[in-house]
């Protein structure tokens, strides 16, 4: 989003509007979506700003285009692709839950009524804004479903994560704190099997029944 849109949303929030209501007032209908695919637009929260970004960093490796939807937390401080955005362009990707596929069957992992805040990295390019979600090893219920999970932040860490530029030692210290945060959030997550139709291009992504628990 451009600066004017950011400013309009922030002014409403400063007046006491909720984030959802402010974004809806400025951007239009923001009906919850229960099926998000790579390259889709997703909301992201940055340092005193709100944006809509495409999910996945666009890169070319060996002449092949790739869409990097995830970034491993253990490689952020050293990998060339992630090092700069880690120091300068961190963000939060809000979600109610996420899907993992096990033996071709989808599972939904969620914090229930509590929204989840995934640590992300953000970049602006001439053709738009892009975000990748940071992942770490799966833990507790999420780890029983899959060996990887988003790096979720406790709410007391949000400001530190999105706030300002970091030095390299500062980034290492912050990532250690994020790791502790992931463990705390992971202990509150639940998981259940859902219908495979979430993978269909014909499904209505606004259908809340996509996250309904399968009986068998």
C-alpha positions as CSV (number, residue, x, y, z in Angstrom):
1,X,0.0,0.0,0.0
2,X,1.1,3.5,-0.6
3,X,1.9,6.1,2.2
4,X,-1.5,7.8,1.9
5,X,-3.4,4.5,2.5
6,X,-1.1,3.6,5.5
7,X,-1.7,7.1,6.9
8,X,-5.5,6.8,6.6
9,X,-5.6,3.5,8.4
10,X,-3.2,4.6,11.1
11,X,-5.3,7.8,11.8
12,X,-8.4,5.6,12.3
13,X,-6.5,3.3,14.7
14,X,-5.2,6.4,16.6
15,X,-8.9,7.5,17.0
16,X,-9.7,4.2,18.7
17,X,-10.8,2.0,15.8
18,X,-9.8,-1.6,15.8
19,X,-7.3,-2.7,13.2
20,X,-9.9,-4.8,11.3
21,X,-12.4,-2.0,11.2
22,X,-9.8,0.6,10.1
23,X,-8.6,-1.6,7.3
24,X,-12.1,-2.4,6.2
25,X,-13.1,1.3,6.2
26,X,-10.1,2.2,4.0
27,X,-9.6,-1.0,1.8
28,X,-13.1,-2.4,1.6
29,X,-14.3,-5.9,2.5
30,X,-11.8,-7.9,4.4
31,X,-13.8,-11.1,4.9
32,X,-11.7,-13.8,6.6
33,X,-10.0,-16.2,4.2
34,X,-9.6,-19.8,5.2
35,X,-7.4,-20.9,2.2
36,X,-4.4,-18.8,1.3
37,X,-2.0,-19.9,-1.4
38,X,1.5,-18.7,-2.3
39,X,1.5,-15.3,-4.2
40,X,-1.9,-14.5,-2.6
41,X,-2.2,-11.1,-0.9
42,X,-2.0,-11.3,2.9
43,X,-2.0,-8.6,5.6
44,X,1.2,-7.7,7.4
45,X,2.0,-5.4,10.3
46,X,5.3,-3.5,10.3
47,X,6.9,-0.7,12.3
48,X,3.8,1.6,12.8
49,X,2.3,0.6,9.4
50,X,-0.1,-1.9,7.9
51,X,0.4,-3.4,4.5
52,X,-1.0,-6.0,2.1
53,X,1.8,-8.1,0.5
54,X,2.2,-11.0,-1.8
55,X,3.1,-14.2,0.1
56,X,6.6,-15.2,-1.0
57,X,9.9,-13.5,-2.0
58,X,10.6,-13.7,-5.7
59,X,14.0,-15.0,-6.5
60,X,15.9,-16.6,-9.4
61,X,18.4,-19.4,-8.6
62,X,20.2,-21.2,-11.4
63,X,18.0,-19.5,-14.0
64,X,14.9,-20.8,-12.3
65,X,12.2,-18.6,-10.7
66,X,11.3,-19.4,-7.2
67,X,8.7,-18.2,-4.7
68,X,10.2,-18.3,-1.2
69,X,7.2,-18.5,1.1
70,X,9.2,-19.6,4.1
71,X,12.6,-18.7,5.7
72,X,14.3,-21.0,8.1
73,X,15.0,-19.2,11.4
74,X,18.4,-21.0,11.8
75,X,19.6,-19.5,8.5
76,X,18.4,-15.9,8.8
77,X,21.5,-14.4,10.2
78,X,23.9,-16.0,7.6
79,X,22.0,-16.6,4.4
80,X,22.4,-13.8,1.8
81,X,18.7,-13.8,0.9
82,X,17.6,-13.2,4.5
83,X,20.3,-11.3,6.2
84,X,19.4,-7.8,5.1
85,X,15.6,-8.0,5.6
86,X,16.3,-9.5,9.1
87,X,18.2,-6.4,10.0
88,X,15.9,-3.9,8.4
89,X,12.5,-5.2,7.3
90,X,10.8,-7.4,9.9
91,X,7.0,-7.8,10.1
92,X,4.2,-9.8,11.6
93,X,1.8,-12.0,9.6
94,X,-1.5,-12.4,11.5
95,X,-3.5,-15.6,11.1
96,X,-6.0,-17.7,12.9
97,X,-4.2,-20.9,12.0
98,X,-2.4,-22.7,9.2
99,X,-2.4,-26.0,7.3
100,X,0.1,-28.9,7.1
101,X,-0.2,-31.9,4.9
102,X,0.7,-35.3,6.2
103,X,0.4,-38.4,4.0
104,X,-1.6,-36.3,1.5
105,X,-4.1,-35.4,4.3
106,X,-4.5,-31.8,5.5
107,X,-4.3,-30.8,9.2
108,X,-5.4,-27.4,10.6
109,X,-3.2,-26.0,13.5
110,X,-4.6,-23.1,15.5
111,X,-4.6,-21.2,18.7
112,X,-8.4,-21.3,18.9
113,X,-9.9,-17.9,19.5
114,X,-6.5,-16.3,20.1
115,X,-5.0,-14.9,16.9
116,X,-1.5,-16.0,16.0
117,X,1.3,-13.6,15.0
118,X,3.9,-15.2,12.8
119,X,7.3,-13.5,12.5
120,X,8.0,-12.5,8.9
121,X,10.3,-10.6,6.6
122,X,9.1,-7.9,4.2
123,X,10.4,-6.3,1.0
124,X,9.2,-3.7,-1.4
125,X,9.9,-4.0,-5.1
126,X,8.9,-2.0,-8.1
127,X,6.2,-4.6,-8.9
128,X,4.8,-4.8,-5.3
129,X,5.3,-5.8,-1.7
130,X,6.3,-9.3,-0.6
131,X,6.5,-11.2,2.6
132,X,8.0,-14.5,3.7
133,X,7.1,-16.4,6.9
134,X,9.8,-17.5,9.3
135,X,9.7,-21.1,10.3
136,X,11.4,-23.2,13.0
137,X,11.3,-26.8,14.3
138,X,7.8,-28.1,15.1
139,X,7.0,-28.4,18.8
140,X,4.3,-29.8,21.0
141,X,1.0,-30.5,19.1
142,X,2.3,-28.7,16.0
143,X,5.4,-30.8,16.1
144,X,3.4,-34.0,16.2
145,X,1.8,-33.1,12.9
146,X,4.9,-31.7,11.1
147,X,8.6,-31.1,11.8
148,X,8.3,-27.4,10.9
149,X,6.1,-24.6,12.1
150,X,5.8,-20.8,11.8
151,X,7.9,-18.8,14.4
152,X,5.0,-17.4,16.4
153,X,5.5,-14.3,18.6
154,X,3.9,-13.7,22.0
155,X,2.3,-10.3,22.1
156,X,4.9,-8.8,24.4
157,X,7.5,-9.4,21.6
158,X,5.6,-7.7,18.8
159,X,7.0,-4.3,19.2
160,X,10.6,-5.5,19.5
161,X,10.2,-7.6,16.4
162,X,8.9,-4.9,14.1
163,X,10.8,-2.0,15.6
164,X,13.7,-0.4,13.8
165,X,17.0,-1.6,12.4
166,X,19.2,-4.1,14.2
167,X,22.9,-4.8,14.4
168,X,24.0,-8.3,13.6
169,X,24.6,-9.1,17.4
170,X,21.2,-7.5,18.1
171,X,19.5,-9.8,15.6
172,X,21.1,-12.9,17.1
173,X,19.8,-11.9,20.5
174,X,16.3,-11.1,19.2
175,X,16.2,-14.5,17.4
176,X,17.0,-16.2,20.7
177,X,14.1,-14.4,22.3
178,X,11.8,-15.4,19.4
179,X,12.8,-19.1,20.0
180,X,11.5,-18.8,23.6
181,X,8.4,-17.2,22.3
182,X,7.7,-20.0,19.9
183,X,7.9,-22.6,22.7
184,X,5.3,-20.6,24.7
185,X,2.9,-20.3,21.8
186,X,3.4,-23.9,20.7
187,X,2.1,-25.1,24.0
188,X,-1.2,-23.5,23.4
189,X,-1.9,-24.9,19.9
190,X,-4.4,-27.5,18.8
191,X,-4.5,-29.5,15.6
192,X,-7.1,-31.6,13.8
193,X,-7.8,-33.2,10.4
194,X,-9.8,-31.2,7.8
195,X,-11.3,-32.0,4.5
196,X,-8.9,-32.2,1.5
197,X,-11.1,-29.8,-0.5
198,X,-9.1,-26.9,0.9
199,X,-6.6,-27.8,-1.9
200,X,-9.2,-27.3,-4.7
201,X,-9.1,-24.2,-6.8
202,X,-12.9,-24.3,-6.9
203,X,-13.4,-24.0,-3.2
204,X,-14.7,-20.7,-1.7
205,X,-11.8,-19.5,0.5
206,X,-14.2,-17.6,2.6
207,X,-16.0,-20.8,3.7
208,X,-15.5,-21.2,7.4
209,X,-16.3,-24.9,7.1
210,X,-12.9,-25.4,5.5
211,X,-11.4,-25.6,9.0
212,X,-14.1,-27.8,10.5
213,X,-12.8,-30.9,12.2
214,X,-13.3,-34.2,10.4
215,X,-15.0,-36.8,12.5
216,X,-13.1,-39.8,11.0
